Amino acid sequence: MNANLHVTNFGLLPLLAFFVLVIISGAALANESDTQSNPFVNFLRGQISAPVKATLAASMTGKVTLFDVQEGSAVRASSKLIEFDCSLPKAHHTLLSAEKSAAEKKYQVSQRLHEFNNISELEVALAEADRDIALARLTESELALSRCTIKAPFDGFVVAKHAYQHEYVNEGDALLELVSQSDLEIEMLVPASHFNDYQRGTAVTMILDDSKRLIRANITRIVPVIDPVSQMVKVFAALHEPIKDLIPGMTGNIRLQSE
Protein backbone atom coordinates (compact mmCIF):
# COMPACT_ATOMS: atom_id res chain seq x y z
CA MET A 1 0.00 0.00 0.00
CA ASN A 2 2.87 2.39 0.82
CA ALA A 3 4.51 1.63 -2.50
CA ASN A 4 1.35 2.51 -4.42
CA LEU A 5 1.05 5.79 -2.53
CA HIS A 6 4.64 6.66 -3.32
CA VAL A 7 4.10 6.08 -7.03
CA THR A 8 0.94 8.21 -6.99
CA ASN A 9 2.70 11.20 -5.36
CA PHE A 10 5.61 10.90 -7.79
CA GLY A 11 3.19 11.10 -10.73
CA LEU A 12 1.63 14.30 -9.44
CA LEU A 13 4.87 16.29 -9.58
CA PRO A 14 4.92 16.87 -13.38
CA LEU A 15 1.25 17.82 -13.28
CA LEU A 16 1.85 20.41 -10.56
CA ALA A 17 4.80 21.83 -12.44
CA PHE A 18 2.62 22.19 -15.55
CA PHE A 19 -0.04 24.16 -13.66
CA VAL A 20 2.62 26.49 -12.18
CA LEU A 21 3.94 27.24 -15.66
CA VAL A 22 0.45 27.98 -16.92
CA ILE A 23 -0.23 30.40 -14.07
CA ILE A 24 3.09 32.25 -14.55
CA SER A 25 2.57 32.51 -18.31
CA GLY A 26 -0.96 33.83 -17.85
CA ALA A 27 0.21 36.49 -15.41
CA ALA A 28 2.94 37.57 -17.80
CA LEU A 29 0.49 37.83 -20.70
CA ALA A 30 -1.97 39.77 -18.58
CA ASN A 31 0.75 42.22 -17.50
CA GLU A 32 1.86 42.69 -21.10
CA SER A 33 -1.74 43.26 -22.16
CA ASP A 34 -2.23 45.89 -19.44
CA THR A 35 0.93 47.67 -20.50
CA GLN A 36 -0.20 47.76 -24.12
CA SER A 37 -3.69 48.97 -23.25
CA ASN A 38 -2.27 51.72 -21.00
CA PRO A 39 0.72 53.32 -22.79
CA PHE A 40 1.50 55.49 -19.72
CA VAL A 41 2.55 52.58 -17.47
CA ASN A 42 6.16 52.82 -16.19
CA PHE A 43 6.93 56.20 -17.79
CA LEU A 44 8.39 59.37 -16.27
CA ARG A 45 6.53 61.30 -13.61
CA GLY A 46 5.80 65.01 -13.84
CA GLN A 47 3.88 67.75 -12.11
CA ILE A 48 2.18 71.00 -13.06
CA SER A 49 4.20 73.94 -11.79
CA ALA A 50 3.83 77.72 -11.79
CA PRO A 51 6.81 79.64 -13.18
CA VAL A 52 5.33 82.92 -11.88
CA LYS A 53 5.38 82.90 -8.08
CA ALA A 54 6.77 85.07 -5.31
CA THR A 55 7.32 85.25 -1.58
CA LEU A 56 6.55 88.80 -0.48
CA ALA A 57 8.64 90.05 2.44
CA ALA A 58 8.21 92.98 4.81
CA SER A 59 9.56 96.14 3.18
CA MET A 60 10.08 97.80 6.56
CA THR A 61 10.16 97.12 10.28
CA GLY A 62 6.91 97.97 12.02
CA LYS A 63 3.36 97.02 12.93
CA VAL A 64 1.03 95.51 10.33
CA THR A 65 -2.20 97.54 10.26
CA LEU A 66 -3.86 95.91 7.23
CA PHE A 67 -3.58 92.28 6.14
CA ASP A 68 -7.03 90.99 5.26
CA VAL A 69 -6.17 88.54 2.44
CA GLN A 70 -6.42 84.87 3.33
CA GLU A 71 -4.95 81.66 1.94
CA GLY A 72 -6.81 80.86 -1.25
CA SER A 73 -7.76 84.49 -1.88
CA ALA A 74 -7.54 85.69 -5.48
CA VAL A 75 -5.66 88.97 -5.90
CA ARG A 76 -5.28 91.34 -8.81
CA ALA A 77 -2.04 92.96 -9.91
CA SER A 78 -1.33 96.25 -8.08
CA SER A 79 -4.06 95.58 -5.50
CA LYS A 80 -3.20 96.54 -1.91
CA LEU A 81 -2.31 93.50 0.21
CA ILE A 82 -0.52 94.78 3.31
CA GLU A 83 -0.14 98.13 5.09
CA PHE A 84 2.21 99.14 7.90
CA ASP A 85 1.84 101.76 10.61
CA CYS A 86 3.59 104.76 9.04
CA SER A 87 2.56 107.53 11.43
CA LEU A 88 6.17 108.56 12.10
CA PRO A 89 7.33 108.50 8.44
CA LYS A 90 4.26 110.53 7.45
CA ALA A 91 5.00 113.15 10.10
CA HIS A 92 8.63 113.29 8.95
CA HIS A 93 7.44 113.72 5.36
CA THR A 94 5.28 116.68 6.37
CA LEU A 95 8.29 118.31 8.03
CA LEU A 96 10.51 117.79 5.00
CA SER A 97 7.80 119.15 2.70
CA ALA A 98 7.71 122.37 4.73
CA GLU A 99 11.50 122.63 4.68
CA LYS A 100 11.48 122.19 0.92
CA SER A 101 8.90 124.96 0.49
CA ALA A 102 10.96 127.30 2.68
CA ALA A 103 14.14 126.51 0.75
CA GLU A 104 12.37 127.13 -2.55
CA LYS A 105 11.11 130.55 -1.41
CA LYS A 106 14.53 131.48 -0.03
CA TYR A 107 16.10 130.68 -3.36
CA GLN A 108 13.52 132.74 -5.27
CA VAL A 109 14.10 135.74 -2.98
CA SER A 110 17.86 135.42 -3.33
CA GLN A 111 17.51 135.54 -7.11
CA ARG A 112 15.53 138.80 -6.87
CA LEU A 113 18.03 140.32 -4.47
CA HIS A 114 20.88 139.38 -6.76
CA GLU A 115 19.20 141.24 -9.62
CA PHE A 116 19.56 144.42 -7.54
CA ASN A 117 23.11 143.52 -6.51
CA ASN A 118 22.09 143.19 -2.87
CA ILE A 119 23.69 139.73 -2.42
CA SER A 120 26.57 137.94 -4.05
CA GLU A 121 26.44 135.06 -6.53
CA LEU A 122 27.81 132.79 -3.83
CA GLU A 123 24.80 133.45 -1.63
CA VAL A 124 22.48 132.66 -4.53
CA ALA A 125 24.36 129.43 -5.22
CA LEU A 126 24.13 128.43 -1.56
CA ALA A 127 20.39 129.11 -1.54
CA GLU A 128 20.01 126.97 -4.64
CA ALA A 129 22.00 124.16 -3.03
CA ASP A 130 19.81 124.33 0.09
CA ARG A 131 16.74 124.01 -2.14
CA ASP A 132 18.18 120.96 -3.95
CA ILE A 133 19.09 119.31 -0.64
CA ALA A 134 15.58 119.86 0.71
CA LEU A 135 14.10 118.41 -2.51
CA ALA A 136 16.34 115.33 -2.27
CA ARG A 137 15.32 114.73 1.35
CA LEU A 138 11.67 115.04 0.41
CA THR A 139 12.13 112.54 -2.42
CA GLU A 140 13.81 110.13 -0.01
CA SER A 141 10.87 110.48 2.36
CA GLU A 142 8.41 109.76 -0.44
CA LEU A 143 10.29 106.56 -1.26
CA ALA A 144 10.12 105.54 2.40
CA LEU A 145 6.35 106.15 2.41
CA SER A 146 5.95 103.96 -0.67
CA ARG A 147 7.29 101.06 1.41
CA CYS A 148 4.39 101.39 3.83
CA THR A 149 2.19 99.46 1.40
CA ILE A 150 2.79 96.14 -0.31
CA LYS A 151 0.88 95.53 -3.53
CA ALA A 152 0.36 92.39 -5.57
CA PRO A 153 3.01 92.14 -8.32
CA PHE A 154 0.74 90.03 -10.56
CA ASP A 155 -2.67 88.34 -10.75
CA GLY A 156 -2.66 85.20 -8.65
CA PHE A 157 -3.68 83.40 -5.49
CA VAL A 158 -2.41 83.53 -1.92
CA VAL A 159 -1.04 80.04 -1.13
CA ALA A 160 0.63 80.74 2.23
CA LYS A 161 0.41 83.41 4.92
CA HIS A 162 3.21 83.89 7.45
CA ALA A 163 1.99 86.93 9.43
CA TYR A 164 -1.25 88.55 10.54
CA GLN A 165 -2.75 91.95 11.16
CA HIS A 166 -1.58 93.75 14.34
CA GLU A 167 1.68 91.78 14.44
CA TYR A 168 5.09 93.47 14.59
CA VAL A 169 7.45 92.29 11.86
CA ASN A 170 11.04 92.98 10.89
CA GLU A 171 12.22 94.12 7.50
CA GLY A 172 12.81 91.09 5.29
CA ASP A 173 10.43 88.77 7.14
CA ALA A 174 8.38 86.56 4.78
CA LEU A 175 4.71 87.63 4.90
CA LEU A 176 2.88 85.69 2.21
CA GLU A 177 3.36 83.60 -0.92
CA LEU A 178 1.65 84.23 -4.23
CA VAL A 179 1.27 81.90 -7.20
CA SER A 180 -0.03 82.77 -10.64
CA GLN A 181 -2.14 80.23 -12.52
CA SER A 182 -1.24 81.72 -15.89
CA ASP A 183 1.50 80.23 -18.06
CA LEU A 184 1.55 76.93 -16.17
CA GLU A 185 4.10 74.36 -17.27
CA ILE A 186 5.10 70.73 -16.75
CA GLU A 187 8.09 70.03 -14.54
CA MET A 188 9.77 66.62 -14.69
CA LEU A 189 12.95 64.78 -13.81
CA VAL A 190 14.60 62.94 -16.69
CA PRO A 191 17.23 60.21 -16.20
CA ALA A 192 20.62 61.33 -17.45
CA SER A 193 20.82 58.13 -19.49
CA HIS A 194 17.83 59.33 -21.57
CA PHE A 195 18.87 62.98 -21.64
CA ASN A 196 19.30 63.05 -25.43
CA ASP A 197 15.66 62.02 -25.91
CA TYR A 198 14.40 65.15 -24.13
CA GLN A 199 15.72 68.28 -25.82
CA ARG A 200 14.27 71.75 -26.36
CA GLY A 201 11.27 71.52 -28.65
CA THR A 202 10.61 67.85 -27.93
CA ALA A 203 6.88 67.13 -27.73
CA VAL A 204 5.69 65.35 -24.58
CA THR A 205 2.32 64.25 -23.24
CA MET A 206 1.13 64.00 -19.67
CA ILE A 207 -1.91 62.16 -18.35
CA LEU A 208 -3.15 63.56 -15.05
CA ASP A 209 -3.59 61.14 -12.18
CA ASP A 210 -6.88 62.58 -10.93
CA SER A 211 -8.88 63.25 -14.10
CA LYS A 212 -6.93 61.18 -16.67
CA ARG A 213 -6.92 64.29 -18.84
CA LEU A 214 -4.27 64.37 -21.56
CA ILE A 215 -1.94 67.38 -21.55
CA ARG A 216 0.29 68.18 -24.53
CA ALA A 217 3.41 70.31 -24.21
CA ASN A 218 6.83 71.04 -25.66
CA ILE A 219 10.08 71.18 -23.73
CA THR A 220 11.29 74.77 -23.38
CA ARG A 221 13.91 74.69 -20.62
CA ILE A 222 16.49 72.19 -19.41
CA VAL A 223 18.55 72.72 -16.27
CA PRO A 224 22.10 71.88 -17.43
CA VAL A 225 23.08 70.09 -14.22
CA ILE A 226 22.89 66.36 -13.43
CA ASP A 227 22.10 65.53 -9.81
CA PRO A 228 25.07 63.40 -8.65
CA VAL A 229 22.91 61.21 -6.39
CA SER A 230 19.78 60.54 -8.46
CA GLN A 231 21.45 61.06 -11.87
CA MET A 232 18.40 63.05 -12.96
CA VAL A 233 18.01 66.28 -14.96
CA LYS A 234 15.23 68.81 -14.36
CA VAL A 235 13.21 69.64 -17.48
CA PHE A 236 10.33 72.08 -18.10
CA ALA A 237 7.70 71.96 -20.87
CA ALA A 238 5.24 74.69 -21.91
CA LEU A 239 1.62 73.72 -22.49
CA HIS A 240 0.23 74.01 -26.00
CA GLU A 241 -2.74 76.01 -24.71
CA PRO A 242 -4.21 77.20 -21.38
CA ILE A 243 -6.34 74.52 -19.71
CA LYS A 244 -9.23 75.31 -17.39
CA ASP A 245 -9.14 73.98 -13.82
CA LEU A 246 -5.45 73.12 -14.08
CA ILE A 247 -3.61 74.01 -10.87
CA PRO A 248 0.01 73.70 -9.68
CA GLY A 249 0.84 70.45 -7.95
CA MET A 250 -1.20 68.14 -10.19
CA THR A 251 0.83 65.06 -11.13
CA GLY A 252 0.82 62.46 -13.88
CA ASN A 253 2.79 60.18 -16.18
CA ILE A 254 5.00 61.61 -18.93
CA ARG A 255 6.03 60.15 -22.23
CA LEU A 256 7.44 61.31 -25.54
CA GLN A 257 4.53 62.22 -27.80
CA SER A 258 6.12 60.54 -30.79
CA GLU A 259 6.09 57.17 -29.06
Backbone torsions as a table, in degrees:
resi	resn	phi	psi	omega
1	MET	NA	-40.8	178.6
2	ASN	-65.4	-35.4	178.9
3	ALA	-65.4	-43.1	178.8
4	ASN	-62.6	-39.9	179.9
5	LEU	-65.6	-39.3	179.5
6	HIS	-63.3	-42.3	179.5
7	VAL	-64.3	-40.7	-178.2
8	THR	-64.5	-43.3	179.7
9	ASN	-65.0	-39.5	178.9
10	PHE	-62.8	-33.2	-179.8
11	GLY	-75.3	-19.6	-179.9
12	LEU	-79.0	-21.9	-175.1
13	LEU	-60.1	-47.9	177.8
14	PRO	-61.7	-36.1	-179.5
15	LEU	-65.0	-41.6	178.4
16	LEU	-66.1	-39.4	178.4
17	ALA	-62.8	-37.6	179.3
18	PHE	-63.5	-44.1	-179.9
19	PHE	-65.4	-37.2	177.8
20	VAL	-62.7	-42.6	179.0
21	LEU	-64.0	-38.7	179.0
22	VAL	-62.9	-44.5	-178.8
23	ILE	-64.1	-44.7	179.7
24	ILE	-62.9	-43.4	180.0
25	SER	-63.5	-42.0	179.6
26	GLY	-63.1	-40.0	179.3
27	ALA	-65.7	-39.2	179.5
28	ALA	-65.5	-41.8	178.7
29	LEU	-65.6	-39.3	179.9
30	ALA	-64.8	-41.1	179.3
31	ASN	-65.1	-40.7	178.2
32	GLU	-64.7	-39.9	179.4
33	SER	-64.0	-41.1	179.5
34	ASP	-64.3	-39.2	-179.9
35	THR	-65.6	-38.4	179.8
36	GLN	-71.9	-35.4	-179.7
37	SER	-74.5	-26.5	177.6
38	ASN	-119.5	95.2	-174.4
39	PRO	-70.7	-2.5	-178.3
40	PHE	-100.6	8.8	177.1
41	VAL	-73.6	134.6	174.2
42	ASN	64.1	33.0	175.2
43	PHE	-106.8	-178.5	-178.9
44	LEU	-63.6	155.6	176.0
45	ARG	-103.6	147.8	178.7
46	GLY	-146.7	168.7	177.8
47	GLN	-140.9	155.4	175.0
48	ILE	-81.1	128.1	-179.3
49	SER	-128.3	160.0	-179.2
50	ALA	-108.6	113.2	179.3
51	PRO	-71.9	-22.0	179.8
52	VAL	-103.0	105.0	179.1
53	LYS	-154.5	159.3	-176.5
54	ALA	-157.5	146.6	169.8
55	THR	-105.7	113.6	-177.0
56	LEU	-87.3	129.3	-178.0
57	ALA	-110.6	162.1	179.5
58	ALA	-64.9	128.4	-179.1
59	SER	-85.2	-6.7	179.2
60	MET	-158.3	166.6	174.5
61	THR	-91.3	129.3	-179.6
62	GLY	165.1	-171.9	-178.1
63	LYS	-91.4	135.2	177.5
64	VAL	-81.3	120.3	-179.3
65	THR	-103.2	-18.6	178.4
66	LEU	-142.4	123.9	177.9
67	PHE	-163.2	70.8	-172.0
68	ASP	-101.8	8.3	174.7
69	VAL	-84.7	145.6	-177.6
70	GLN	-118.8	166.2	176.0
71	GLU	-60.6	130.1	-176.8
72	GLY	94.7	-8.7	179.9
73	SER	-70.6	138.8	174.0
74	ALA	-87.2	135.8	-179.9
75	VAL	-127.0	151.4	178.0
76	ARG	-103.7	151.3	179.1
77	ALA	-57.7	136.7	178.7
78	SER	74.0	3.4	176.7
79	SER	-76.1	147.2	-177.3
80	LYS	-74.4	126.4	-179.4
81	LEU	-108.6	-43.1	-173.1
82	ILE	-139.7	142.1	173.4
83	GLU	-130.4	144.9	177.7
84	PHE	-109.6	160.1	174.4
85	ASP	-71.8	111.6	-176.6
86	CYS	-120.0	34.0	179.9
87	SER	-59.1	-46.5	-179.2
88	LEU	-67.5	-47.8	177.0
89	PRO	-60.4	-34.7	178.4
90	LYS	-67.7	-40.6	177.6
91	ALA	-64.5	-40.7	178.0
92	HIS	-64.4	-36.9	178.6
93	HIS	-65.4	-38.6	177.4
94	THR	-62.5	-42.4	178.2
95	LEU	-62.0	-46.3	-178.7
96	LEU	-66.9	-33.0	177.3
97	SER	-64.0	-40.7	177.7
98	ALA	-66.3	-41.2	178.5
99	GLU	-63.6	-36.6	178.9
100	LYS	-66.9	-41.3	178.3
101	SER	-63.3	-41.2	179.3
102	ALA	-64.9	-41.8	-179.9
103	ALA	-66.3	-36.3	178.6
104	GLU	-65.1	-43.7	179.5
105	LYS	-67.4	-38.8	178.3
106	LYS	-62.3	-38.1	179.0
107	TYR	-68.6	-41.8	179.1
108	GLN	-62.6	-41.8	178.8
109	VAL	-66.0	-40.1	179.8
110	SER	-63.1	-35.9	177.2
111	GLN	-63.1	-43.2	179.4
112	ARG	-64.7	-42.5	179.5
113	LEU	-64.8	-34.9	179.3
114	HIS	-67.6	-31.6	177.5
115	GLU	-61.5	-29.2	179.7
116	PHE	-100.6	13.1	177.4
117	ASN	59.3	34.0	179.1
118	ASN	-89.6	-21.9	177.1
119	ILE	-134.9	162.0	-177.8
120	SER	-84.2	169.0	177.2
121	GLU	-65.7	-31.1	179.0
122	LEU	-63.1	-42.2	-179.9
123	GLU	-65.1	-36.2	176.2
124	VAL	-66.0	-42.5	179.8
125	ALA	-64.0	-39.0	178.8
126	LEU	-67.5	-38.0	177.3
127	ALA	-65.0	-37.9	177.8
128	GLU	-66.8	-40.1	178.8
129	ALA	-64.9	-40.5	177.6
130	ASP	-61.7	-38.7	177.9
131	ARG	-64.8	-43.2	-179.6
132	ASP	-65.5	-37.9	178.6
133	ILE	-65.1	-44.0	179.0
134	ALA	-62.7	-38.8	178.1
135	LEU	-65.4	-39.8	179.7
136	ALA	-65.5	-41.6	178.4
137	ARG	-64.7	-37.7	178.4
138	LEU	-67.0	-39.5	177.1
139	THR	-63.3	-40.7	176.9
140	GLU	-61.6	-40.5	178.8
141	SER	-65.5	-38.5	178.6
142	GLU	-64.8	-37.4	176.5
143	LEU	-65.4	-38.9	178.1
144	ALA	-64.6	-39.4	178.8
145	LEU	-66.0	-31.9	179.8
146	SER	-66.5	-19.1	179.5
147	ARG	-84.3	-4.5	179.2
148	CYS	-74.1	-13.8	-178.0
149	THR	-127.8	136.1	174.5
150	ILE	-111.6	125.5	-178.9
151	LYS	-112.2	157.8	179.7
152	ALA	-69.3	128.2	-179.7
153	PRO	-77.0	-17.5	-179.6
154	PHE	-160.6	168.1	174.3
155	ASP	-69.4	134.9	179.9
156	GLY	-179.1	-160.7	-178.3
157	PHE	-129.9	145.6	175.0
158	VAL	-79.7	119.7	-178.1
159	VAL	-108.1	-13.3	177.5
160	ALA	-157.4	145.3	-179.2
161	LYS	-132.1	123.9	-173.1
162	HIS	-111.5	0.6	178.2
163	ALA	-150.3	170.3	-176.4
164	TYR	-140.1	163.3	179.3
165	GLN	-58.4	144.0	179.9
166	HIS	80.3	-4.4	177.6
167	GLU	-81.9	155.1	176.1
168	TYR	-100.8	124.8	-176.7
169	VAL	-123.3	160.0	177.1
170	ASN	-102.1	152.3	178.5
171	GLU	-57.9	130.5	-179.6
172	GLY	96.6	-11.7	178.0
173	ASP	-66.0	137.2	176.7
174	ALA	-69.2	131.5	-177.8
175	LEU	-110.0	-45.2	178.6
176	LEU	-159.0	163.4	180.0
177	GLU	-120.1	134.2	179.4
178	LEU	-116.5	144.8	176.1
179	VAL	-134.4	134.3	176.1
180	SER	-95.1	139.1	178.2
181	GLN	-95.0	8.2	175.6
182	SER	-92.6	151.1	178.4
183	ASP	57.8	41.2	176.9
184	LEU	-65.6	156.1	-178.8
185	GLU	-143.3	169.3	177.4
186	ILE	-98.5	131.1	176.7
187	GLU	-114.2	131.6	-177.1
188	MET	-145.4	161.5	174.7
189	LEU	-111.9	123.1	-176.4
190	VAL	-109.2	132.1	176.4
191	PRO	-59.4	139.1	-179.3
192	ALA	-60.0	-28.6	-179.8
193	SER	-67.8	-21.5	178.6
194	HIS	-112.3	20.8	-175.2
195	PHE	-58.7	-39.0	-176.4
196	ASN	-67.3	-19.3	179.0
197	ASP	-79.6	-14.8	-176.4
198	TYR	-122.7	88.4	180.0
199	GLN	-115.7	169.7	178.8
200	ARG	-56.9	131.5	-179.1
201	GLY	93.7	-13.4	179.3
202	THR	-63.7	132.1	179.2
203	ALA	-83.7	133.6	178.2
204	VAL	-131.2	158.3	175.1
205	THR	-126.1	150.0	179.7
206	MET	-134.7	132.1	174.9
207	ILE	-109.8	120.1	-175.4
208	LEU	-68.4	143.0	-178.7
209	ASP	-67.8	-38.7	-172.1
210	ASP	-79.9	-47.2	-174.3
211	SER	-106.3	-7.1	-176.4
212	LYS	61.7	18.9	178.4
213	ARG	-72.3	142.5	-178.8
214	LEU	-93.7	126.9	-179.3
215	ILE	-115.2	128.7	178.9
216	ARG	-108.7	140.5	-176.6
217	ALA	-154.8	170.1	175.4
218	ASN	-129.7	138.0	-178.8
219	ILE	-65.6	129.5	-179.2
220	THR	-117.3	-29.9	-176.6
221	ARG	-138.2	141.6	177.2
222	ILE	-132.4	124.0	177.0
223	VAL	-75.4	116.7	-173.1
224	PRO	-79.5	48.3	178.5
225	VAL	-139.6	131.8	176.8
226	ILE	-97.2	125.8	177.5
227	ASP	-65.1	124.1	-174.8
228	PRO	-67.7	-21.8	-178.4
229	VAL	-88.7	-53.7	-176.4
230	SER	-87.2	-15.0	-176.1
231	GLN	56.8	42.6	179.9
232	MET	-118.6	155.0	177.9
233	VAL	-121.7	134.4	179.6
234	LYS	-83.5	131.9	-175.8
235	VAL	-132.4	143.3	178.7
236	PHE	-123.0	142.3	-179.8
237	ALA	-131.6	134.8	179.2
238	ALA	-87.7	138.2	179.8
239	LEU	-69.6	149.7	178.3
240	HIS	-66.0	-33.9	-178.0
241	GLU	-156.1	154.9	177.1
242	PRO	-62.2	142.3	-177.8
243	ILE	-123.3	127.8	-178.6
244	LYS	-67.1	144.9	176.3
245	ASP	67.5	14.2	176.0
246	LEU	-89.0	127.3	-177.3
247	ILE	-129.8	152.8	178.9
248	PRO	-59.2	142.7	179.2
249	GLY	102.5	-16.9	176.2
250	MET	-63.5	141.8	-176.3
251	THR	-122.4	165.1	178.6
252	GLY	-177.7	-179.9	179.1
253	ASN	-90.4	144.4	-177.3
254	ILE	-118.4	141.5	172.4
255	ARG	-151.2	159.5	175.0
256	LEU	-65.3	134.8	-176.1
257	GLN	-67.6	-27.2	-177.1
258	SER	-75.4	-13.4	-178.3
259	GLU	-74.7	NA	NA
